[in-house]
């Protein structure tokens, strides 16, 4: 079941691994986190191999993200070894809580279904003000481009960008 989640959704799988190791296998947070990293690396390498084979990897982005990931891992490892399992547990719970709050905000407070993909709005007529009509026209244009829904940002009374 966790493999399906990792393959279909991806984000948060490491957290599920940590919960699994702590709750079911009795690991402390330090060892659970280290074991989760190993499993996460294995599943990510398998996905990378498949996507690279199919030609769906943007290497300039992937390599930059990989370097940042390694640097963050080194920093996290040093902090975990220096401060121990209690520190790892506190940081883990703080990060998971922040993600839960952000998800709650996205579900209950943010405009539903908008895309964070940036679109150039200069095509929109400057005479159109930021109204529901302008938003509807923008959504129609963006859906033709394959973007499900967008949110219009306005400055100076006219459409300027989409976030």
C-alpha positions in Angstrom: 0.0 0.0 0.0 2.8 2.4 0.9 4.5 1.5 -2.4 1.4 2.5 -4.3 1.3 5.8 -2.4 4.9 6.4 -3.2 4.6 5.7 -6.9 1.3 7.6 -7.4 1.7 10.6 -5.1 5.3 10.6 -3.8 5.6 13.4 -1.2 5.5 12.4 2.4 6.5 8.8 1.9 9.5 9.2 4.1 7.3 10.4 6.9 5.1 7.3 6.5 8.3 5.2 6.6 9.3 6.9 9.9 5.8 6.3 11.4 6.0 2.7 10.3 9.4 2.1 11.8 8.6 3.8 15.1 5.1 2.5 15.6 5.3 -1.0 14.3 9.0 -2.0 14.5 9.9 -0.1 17.7 12.7 2.0 16.2 13.7 5.3 17.9 13.3 8.4 15.8 17.0 8.6 14.8 17.2 5.0 13.5 13.8 5.2 12.0 14.7 8.4 10.1 18.0 6.8 8.8 16.1 3.7 7.7 13.4 5.7 6.0 16.1 7.7 4.1 17.5 4.4 2.8 14.1 3.2 1.6 13.2 6.5 0.1 16.5 6.7 -1.8 15.9 3.2 -3.2 12.4 4.1 -4.4 13.6 7.4 -5.8 16.5 5.7 -7.7 14.0 3.2 -9.2 11.8 6.1 -10.3 14.7 8.0 -11.7 15.9 5.0 -13.7 12.5 4.6 -15.2 12.0 8.3 -16.1 15.6 8.5 -17.4 15.0 5.5 -19.6 11.8 7.1 -21.0 13.6 10.4 -21.5 11.4 12.4 -19.0 14.1 13.9 -16.8 15.0 17.6 -17.0 18.7 17.1 -16.0 19.5 20.8 -15.4 16.7 20.9 -12.7 17.4 17.4 -11.4 21.1 17.9 -10.8 20.5 21.3 -9.0 17.9 19.7 -6.8 20.2 16.7 -6.2 23.0 18.9 -5.0 20.6 20.8 -2.7 19.3 17.5 -1.4 22.7 16.2 -0.6 23.7 19.4 1.2 20.5 19.3 3.3 21.1 15.6 4.1 24.6 16.3 5.3 23.4 19.2 7.5 20.5 17.1 8.8 22.8 14.1 9.6 25.3 16.2 11.5 22.5 17.8 13.5 20.9 14.4 14.2 24.1 12.9 15.3 25.1 15.9 17.5 21.7 16.3 19.2 20.3 12.7 19.2 16.9 11.0 18.8 15.0 13.5 20.9 16.0 16.4 18.6 15.1 14.4 15.5 11.6 13.6 17.0 11.0 17.3 17.8 12.0 18.5 14.4 10.0 15.7 12.7 6.9 16.6 14.6 7.4 20.3 13.9 7.8 19.8 10.2 4.8 17.4 9.9 2.7 19.9 11.9 3.7 22.7 9.6 2.8 20.6 6.6 -0.6 19.7 8.1 -1.3 23.4 8.8 -0.3 24.3 5.2 -2.5 21.6 3.8 -5.4 22.7 6.0 -4.9 26.3 4.8 -4.8 25.1 1.1 -8.0 23.1 1.7 -10.0 25.6 3.8 -8.6 29.1 3.1 -7.0 29.3 -0.3 -9.0 29.6 -3.5 -9.9 26.0 -4.4 -8.2 24.3 -7.3 -5.9 27.1 -8.5 -2.6 26.2 -10.1 0.7 27.6 -9.0 1.9 27.4 -12.6 2.8 30.9 -13.8 1.1 32.1 -17.0 1.8 35.2 -19.0 -1.3 37.4 -18.7 -0.2 40.1 -21.2 -2.5 38.4 -23.7 -5.5 39.6 -21.6 -6.9 42.9 -22.8 -5.8 45.8 -20.7 -9.3 47.3 -20.6 -10.5 44.2 -18.8 -10.6 44.9 -15.0 -10.0 42.2 -12.4 -13.5 40.8 -12.2 -15.1 37.4 -12.4 -15.4 37.9 -16.1 -11.6 38.4 -16.5 -11.1 35.4 -14.3 -13.5 33.3 -16.4 -11.7 34.3 -19.6 -8.3 33.5 -18.1 -9.5 30.1 -16.9 -10.9 29.3 -20.3 -7.6 30.3 -21.9 -5.6 28.3 -19.4 -7.8 25.2 -19.6 -7.0 25.2 -23.4 -3.4 25.1 -22.4 -4.0 22.2 -20.1 -4.0 24.1 -16.8 -7.0 23.1 -14.7 -7.6 26.4 -12.9 -5.7 29.6 -12.2 -5.9 32.6 -9.9 -5.5 36.1 -11.4 -3.3 38.7 -9.6 -4.1 42.3 -10.4 -2.2 45.6 -10.0 -3.3 49.0 -11.2 -6.8 47.8 -12.0 -5.8 45.4 -14.8 -4.6 41.9 -15.0 -0.9 41.6 -14.5 0.0 38.0 -13.7 -1.3 34.6 -12.7 -0.1 32.7 -9.8 
